Amino acid sequence: MPTLSSEQLVRAITAMLAAVDTPPESAKIVAELLVEANLAGHDSHGVIRIPQYLETIER
């Protein structure tokens, strides 16, 4: 499994959200908060939510 820095992860998540037409500034804020949640030990509220967010946005 690849290892990403928090900055790399924020960039990747920002790109995923931008790909479903999330405004760039909002995408970056969401990405930063999701990564921050993981770093704080709140994994259930972190990047694991991305598929759910993307599915909801695409509806």
C-alpha positions as CSV (number, residue, x, y, z in Angstrom):
1,M,0.0,0.0,0.0
2,P,1.4,3.4,-0.9
3,T,2.2,5.9,1.8
4,L,1.1,9.5,1.2
5,S,2.0,12.6,3.2
6,S,-0.9,14.6,4.5
7,E,-0.2,17.2,1.9
8,Q,-0.3,14.6,-0.9
9,L,-3.6,13.2,0.5
10,V,-5.2,16.7,0.7
11,R,-4.2,17.3,-3.0
12,A,-5.6,13.9,-4.1
13,I,-8.9,14.4,-2.2
14,T,-9.2,18.0,-3.5
15,A,-8.8,16.7,-7.1
16,M,-11.4,14.0,-6.5
17,L,-13.9,16.5,-5.2
18,A,-13.1,19.0,-8.0
19,A,-13.8,16.2,-10.5
20,V,-17.4,16.1,-9.4
21,D,-17.7,19.9,-9.7
22,T,-17.1,20.9,-6.1
23,P,-15.8,24.5,-6.1
24,P,-12.0,24.5,-5.7
25,E,-12.0,26.4,-2.4
26,S,-14.7,24.2,-0.9
27,A,-12.9,21.0,-2.1
28,K,-9.7,22.1,-0.4
29,I,-11.4,22.9,2.9
30,V,-13.3,19.5,2.9
31,A,-10.0,17.7,2.0
32,E,-8.1,19.4,4.8
33,L,-10.8,18.7,7.4
34,L,-11.0,15.0,6.4
35,V,-7.3,14.5,6.6
36,E,-7.2,16.5,9.9
37,A,-9.8,14.1,11.3
38,N,-7.7,11.1,10.5
39,L,-4.6,12.7,12.0
40,A,-6.5,13.4,15.2
41,G,-7.4,9.7,15.4
42,H,-11.1,10.1,14.3
43,D,-10.8,7.7,11.4
44,S,-14.5,7.1,11.1
45,H,-14.9,10.8,10.3
46,G,-11.9,11.1,8.0
47,V,-11.0,10.1,4.5
48,I,-13.1,6.9,4.7
49,R,-16.0,9.2,4.0
50,I,-14.8,10.2,0.5
51,P,-16.7,7.5,-1.4
52,Q,-19.9,8.4,0.5
53,Y,-19.4,12.2,-0.3
54,L,-18.7,11.5,-3.9
55,E,-21.7,9.3,-4.3
56,T,-24.0,11.9,-2.7
57,I,-22.6,14.8,-4.8
58,E,-23.1,12.8,-8.0
59,R,-26.8,12.2,-7.3
